[in-house]
């Protein structure tokens, strides 16, 4: 994948994350599950920032940033705290895969930025109930690793 393609794919992933986290935050209860609400709110703000950074980077390269879709499919109904955590975990897992591709496809400052974002996705996965992996964003092999 060429660097610009990786940037555009990452931007598309961030568009989806922002939309989904917006829905999850609206569904979460600040009074009943304050920790989850805070995690979802922080994730929303971080992914908005990353989306905006990617749009600027792509524009500076002389390309038109990929547009967001009107809506995205939620991983589940997101009615309960458990469903909201599971949906957020899935968002971070998907983004880890995308950031892994960006690390592979870019160099220098863009790669460093993607590595930081990949690390953040890995930590956020743990916060939403995921398990630690050796290389977040890398598919498991047939031996389970």
Secondary structure, DSSP 8 states (H G I E B T S, - for coil): --HHHHHHHHHHHHHHHHHHHHHHHHHS-TTT-HHHHHHHHHHHHHHHHHHHHHHHHHHHTT-------S----SS---SHHHHHHHHHHHHHHHHHHHHHHHHH--HHHHHHHHHHHHHHHHHHHHTT----SSTTS---TT--
